[in-house]
Amino acid sequence: MVKQNQPQQRAAFAIVTVVLPGPDRKRNPAPYLFHITYRNPNPTELGCVMTWNVTGGREEYQIAAERTDDGYLYWHCTCPDAVYHGENRHAYCCKHVHGLQALLDTIGNPARRERTVA
Ligand SMILES: [Zn+2]
């Protein structure tokens, strides 16, 4: 079955591959797929800004970005690493969150626009 792409549905299908230290003991670089599952149409609103599913590790994990009332973005991840370090939650982010933050830093604020050469 072929689905027609509707602009408002496109974000639901966005998948980004990020290479992170892998799940094996040697932490060999491995591709992780970040699949956006929710994006708040008003990203400055308090509460959940966006959620992602992450695959490529031992299991599938969920990441959520939450905007607090002081404007801070608080990142949640369901991986064991993030849960283990949860007590120091503002001081630690797991590799999935770091990878996603690095990606958003890269694509979020482009320094220049590409020119079209025709
Ligand atoms: Zn994680």
Residues whose N, C-alpha, C, O or C-beta is under 5 A from the ligand:
A	BS01	ZN	C77 C79 A82 C94 K95 H96 V97
